[in-house]
Amino acid sequence: MKIIKEKHVHVFFICLCLVILIPFFFKDRVIKDKLPKVRLVSYLSYEDLVKLAYNKKNGYKLYRKLQKQLNTPYIFNRKEDLESQTLSTKPIKNRLRVAHWNIQRGFNTEQIKALLTSPDTYYYVYKNNIREKSQDNFRRELKLLSTSDIISLNEVDIGMPRTNYRNNVDELANSLGYNYAFATEFVELGPIIAMLNVDTEKYLGLHGNAILSKYPIKNVEVVRLPDGYKWYEEELKKKSFLEGARRVGAKGLFREHIFSEVRRGGRNAIIADIELPNKEIVTVVSTHLEDRCIPKGRFKQIEYLLTKIKDKRTPLVLAGDFNTTTSDSIPTSLKKEITKRIKDPNFLARQALFLTLPVLPPGVGNLSAAAISTSLKYKDPAVISIPLLSPNGERKTFTYLKDFRFYDGENFDFDGNPKRSSNGKRGLLSDSNERQLKGFESTFEFTKPNVIGYYKLDWFFIKPKRKRFEPYNGQTLKLVNESFPSMISDHDPITVDLKI
């Protein structure tokens, strides 16, 4: 009897040890299983992509698959058991910080991950690329961007050879431990058309917009915007001599590349409701308006988008690359250029005006008008339109946004309160977007010549709620972008804080 009892004690002791030790032996494996894996989000096989590339008319089944890809958002929220390890439990200092960045396909994803996750290390690695007197501002910008609670992204690649088939949004979200949502703007077919040697197992051809969030993403929808440009049809056409010269000139003069981009799809907006720790919901809209159309086309896109979010009763952040260049980058020809000018009453009126000014030497009038247009519009596309001298086609979009009212009676904050701006500047949108002496701080610039290369393309428009979530400290982070040789992206990131 005594032997049996001792045997039971030994068995009990062995079982107890196993219960205690087994979790340690398999700890790494358990955590690894819980960590998110690389996710494939395409409904289209490589064979489908080949058919889409070469066939203008596709079967109904393939059409449905394409539409599913273009209209279905992908949402990834981390499991609750990981939230306590990776996600903050409350907004910092009663503010919500939102960033936006057009990351240029994600060519420099490693640098973006580094500055977001290890800003101090990044500073010491790249500080020598920044002038000594700007070192403190460089460190400050890194802190601003790396402490963002929500990040809106444009030009995100998934499964593209140009970015080594990476899932850029997945990598960035994982590095931060954030949730994310992604929506496909375009299914890229250019490498197939060009008959490049691609990896058919990894090629997905997805390109779109994304939202990264420290907090849970509750609802997501995709809004397809009206077409401003027929990408597939137009990019397949043989380019004219004038267009070829324009692209060569852009590459030589501005060191910018204008590629043919054969793709299916079009511009969109991804709309996400994000739940803060106090259970309040804030809505974030990330969009990318068309560049290959005149301002009228972009106005139609923003007008359509606002009709889709008009019923939102939550605080709302509208962020994105609005391509407010006051012009277009449509592939051109001599016929198009002549037609464009014949149909432009401002062009004809300017020529008539200059002919009536004989006191000016030939060409001075045109140069003066060009100087006025450049100085006023490119860095401030919201500036008033000046007939004849400096017509501004983008003005209509800003006027519409300013006057827009949601169903709950709220509107976008256009006040420009200098007490809430990052540098004390007053004027339209100065608290949500950084203003300078003349216009806004640019977010896109040609490398050369600097005199005419600055543009304000990326924007925040904030809808507060009952004086809460008002914007302040809107900034453009130029030093962060310029710290990396040849820049991290062709666009500078921007940030804004919302008071909670």
C-alpha positions, 0 to 999 in steps of 0.5 A: 500500500505504501509502495502504491502511494509513493508511485502515485506521488512520483507520477503526480510530480512528473505530471506537474513538471511537464505542465510547468515546463512544456509551455517553455519548450514550445513558447517560441512555436506558440508565439510564431503560430500567433504572429501574422503570416504573409497574406495573399490578397488577390482573387486573380491567378497569373493566367487571369492576369495574362488574359487581362493584359492581352484581351480587351474583351473578357469573359463574364467570369473573369470580369467578376473576379476583376471586379471582386478584386477592385471592390473588396477591401482587405482588413487585418486586425491583430488577435486580442491576445496580441493587442496587449503586447503590441498596441497602446491602450490609450491615445497619447496626451489626449491627441490622435496623430494621423500621418499621410504618405504617398510612398512611391510604390514602396521602393524604399520600404526598408527605410520607411520601416527603420524610421518608423520603428527606430527613429533614434537609430535612423537619426544617427545613421542618416544625420550626416545627410542633413545640414547641421542647423537642421539637425534638431528639426530632423530629429523632431520630424522623425519623432512626429512620424514614428508616433503616428497612431494612424497612417494613410498610404498611397501607391502601395505595391503587393506582388510587383516585380519592381518592388521585389514582389513584397507586400509593402502594407503587410511589412509596414504594419507588422514592423509597427504591430498595427492593424491595416486595411488595403484596397486595390486601385489597379491591377498592374499588367505592364510587366506582362505586356513588356514580356519581362521575365517575372516570377509567376508564383509571386506576381500579383500585380496589386497597387492601391491605398492603405490605412495602418492603425494602432487601434482596431479597424471596425468597418471598411468600404471601397469607393470607386471614383469616376474615371478621369483617364482610361488607363488600359485603353490609353496606355496601350496606344502607340505614343506620338512623337510629341509625347515621346519627346515630352517623356524624354524631356521630363527625364532629362530636365526634371529627372522624372520618369513618365512610364507607360502603365498598362493597368486595369482599374481606376482611382478609389478611396478606402474608408475605415472606421477606427475604434479608439480605446474610449470606444469612440469611432473616428473615420479615416478616408485615404484617397488618390485622385487622378493625375492624368486629367485636367482639374475638372476631372479631379473635381468630379472625383472629389464631388462623387466621394463626398456624396458617399461619406456625407452621412458620416456622423463621426469625426472624419479625416480625409487624406491623400494625394489630390494631384493638385498640379493645376494641370494634367499629365495626359499623354499628348500629341500635336493635335491634342495640344492645339485642340487644348489651346483652341478650347481654352478661353483663357489661353485665347484671351491671354494672347489677345491681351498680350497683343494689346500691350505693345509697350512690352518687349515680345514675350515679356507678357507671356513670361510675366503671366507664367511667373504669376501662375507659377508663384501663386498656384503650384504651392497654393492650388487653393488660391483664387482664380485670376481670369486671363493671367492665372486661371486656377482650375483646382479652385473649384475643388477647394471651394466645394470642400469648404462649403460642403456640409455633412448630414449632421451639420458639421463641415471640414475645418478650413479656419486656419487658426494660427494658434493651432498651426505648427508655425503660427501662420494664419490662412486657409487650412493652416492648422491642418496643412503647413503654410509658408509665407506664400502658399503651402509647404510643398509635398512634391518637387522636381529635382531640377530646376528648383525654381519651378519644381515645387507643388503642394499635392498631399492634403488633410481635410478634417471634419471635427465633431462638436469642437472635438477632434479639431486639427492642429500642428499640421506639418510637412516632413521634408527632412525625413524624406530628404535624409535618404540619398535620392529621397525615400519617396517623390512625396514628403509625408505629412502629419496632423494632430487631432484634439480629443 
